[in-house]
Amino acid sequence: MSKVQMDTEEVREFMNHLERFKELLNDEVNGLSSHFNNLDSW
């Protein structure tokens, strides 16, 4: 396996982690915003 191939693999894994992290973050933000919306409606 060449160095370039290894780097590409690592980058791909890194991107996958980023994607998952982004989704988790989106869930958090959605949960928070709905929480604040509930507070507003009190």
PyMOL commands that place a pseudoatom at each C-alpha (Angstrom):
pseudoatom trace, name=CA, resn=MET, resi=1, chain=A, elem=C, hetatm=0, pos=[0.000, 0.000, 0.000]
pseudoatom trace, name=CA, resn=SER, resi=2, chain=A, elem=C, hetatm=0, pos=[1.467, 3.333, -1.010]
pseudoatom trace, name=CA, resn=LYS, resi=3, chain=A, elem=C, hetatm=0, pos=[1.712, 6.334, 1.264]
pseudoatom trace, name=CA, resn=VAL, resi=4, chain=A, elem=C, hetatm=0, pos=[-0.839, 8.233, -0.811]
pseudoatom trace, name=CA, resn=GLN, resi=5, chain=A, elem=C, hetatm=0, pos=[-3.364, 5.403, -0.540]
pseudoatom trace, name=CA, resn=MET, resi=6, chain=A, elem=C, hetatm=0, pos=[-2.931, 5.326, 3.223]
pseudoatom trace, name=CA, resn=ASP, resi=7, chain=A, elem=C, hetatm=0, pos=[-3.466, 9.063, 3.475]
pseudoatom trace, name=CA, resn=THR, resi=8, chain=A, elem=C, hetatm=0, pos=[-6.601, 8.779, 1.361]
pseudoatom trace, name=CA, resn=GLU, resi=9, chain=A, elem=C, hetatm=0, pos=[-7.941, 6.056, 3.645]
pseudoatom trace, name=CA, resn=GLU, resi=10, chain=A, elem=C, hetatm=0, pos=[-7.248, 8.124, 6.745]
pseudoatom trace, name=CA, resn=VAL, resi=11, chain=A, elem=C, hetatm=0, pos=[-8.861, 11.169, 5.192]
pseudoatom trace, name=CA, resn=ARG, resi=12, chain=A, elem=C, hetatm=0, pos=[-11.922, 9.125, 4.280]
pseudoatom trace, name=CA, resn=GLU, resi=13, chain=A, elem=C, hetatm=0, pos=[-12.224, 7.805, 7.835]
pseudoatom trace, name=CA, resn=PHE, resi=14, chain=A, elem=C, hetatm=0, pos=[-11.762, 11.310, 9.181]
pseudoatom trace, name=CA, resn=MET, resi=15, chain=A, elem=C, hetatm=0, pos=[-14.527, 12.594, 6.904]
pseudoatom trace, name=CA, resn=ASN, resi=16, chain=A, elem=C, hetatm=0, pos=[-16.803, 9.800, 8.116]
pseudoatom trace, name=CA, resn=HIS, resi=17, chain=A, elem=C, hetatm=0, pos=[-16.142, 10.825, 11.711]
pseudoatom trace, name=CA, resn=LEU, resi=18, chain=A, elem=C, hetatm=0, pos=[-16.907, 14.427, 10.816]
pseudoatom trace, name=CA, resn=GLU, resi=19, chain=A, elem=C, hetatm=0, pos=[-20.186, 13.422, 9.196]
pseudoatom trace, name=CA, resn=ARG, resi=20, chain=A, elem=C, hetatm=0, pos=[-21.244, 11.463, 12.281]
pseudoatom trace, name=CA, resn=PHE, resi=21, chain=A, elem=C, hetatm=0, pos=[-20.194, 14.313, 14.549]
pseudoatom trace, name=CA, resn=LYS, resi=22, chain=A, elem=C, hetatm=0, pos=[-22.185, 16.771, 12.442]
pseudoatom trace, name=CA, resn=GLU, resi=23, chain=A, elem=C, hetatm=0, pos=[-25.280, 14.587, 12.695]
pseudoatom trace, name=CA, resn=LEU, resi=24, chain=A, elem=C, hetatm=0, pos=[-24.899, 14.317, 16.463]
pseudoatom trace, name=CA, resn=LEU, resi=25, chain=A, elem=C, hetatm=0, pos=[-24.465, 18.068, 16.670]
pseudoatom trace, name=CA, resn=ASN, resi=26, chain=A, elem=C, hetatm=0, pos=[-27.589, 18.606, 14.569]
pseudoatom trace, name=CA, resn=ASP, resi=27, chain=A, elem=C, hetatm=0, pos=[-29.567, 16.353, 16.912]
pseudoatom trace, name=CA, resn=GLU, resi=28, chain=A, elem=C, hetatm=0, pos=[-28.284, 18.318, 19.897]
pseudoatom trace, name=CA, resn=VAL, resi=29, chain=A, elem=C, hetatm=0, pos=[-29.176, 21.652, 18.323]
pseudoatom trace, name=CA, resn=ASN, resi=30, chain=A, elem=C, hetatm=0, pos=[-32.617, 20.427, 17.301]
pseudoatom trace, name=CA, resn=GLY, resi=31, chain=A, elem=C, hetatm=0, pos=[-33.255, 19.139, 20.815]
pseudoatom trace, name=CA, resn=LEU, resi=32, chain=A, elem=C, hetatm=0, pos=[-32.107, 22.403, 22.350]
pseudoatom trace, name=CA, resn=SER, resi=33, chain=A, elem=C, hetatm=0, pos=[-34.133, 24.614, 20.033]
pseudoatom trace, name=CA, resn=SER, resi=34, chain=A, elem=C, hetatm=0, pos=[-37.293, 22.586, 20.614]
pseudoatom trace, name=CA, resn=HIS, resi=35, chain=A, elem=C, hetatm=0, pos=[-36.571, 22.800, 24.341]
pseudoatom trace, name=CA, resn=PHE, resi=36, chain=A, elem=C, hetatm=0, pos=[-36.358, 26.590, 24.143]
pseudoatom trace, name=CA, resn=ASN, resi=37, chain=A, elem=C, hetatm=0, pos=[-39.505, 26.699, 22.023]
pseudoatom trace, name=CA, resn=ASN, resi=38, chain=A, elem=C, hetatm=0, pos=[-41.264, 24.821, 24.808]
pseudoatom trace, name=CA, resn=LEU, resi=39, chain=A, elem=C, hetatm=0, pos=[-39.996, 27.370, 27.318]
pseudoatom trace, name=CA, resn=ASP, resi=40, chain=A, elem=C, hetatm=0, pos=[-41.358, 30.202, 25.174]
pseudoatom trace, name=CA, resn=SER, resi=41, chain=A, elem=C, hetatm=0, pos=[-44.809, 28.631, 25.061]
pseudoatom trace, name=CA, resn=TRP, resi=42, chain=A, elem=C, hetatm=0, pos=[-45.113, 28.481, 28.843]
for i in range(1, 42): cmd.bond("trace and resi %d" % i, "trace and resi %d" % (i + 1))
show_as sticks, trace
zoom trace
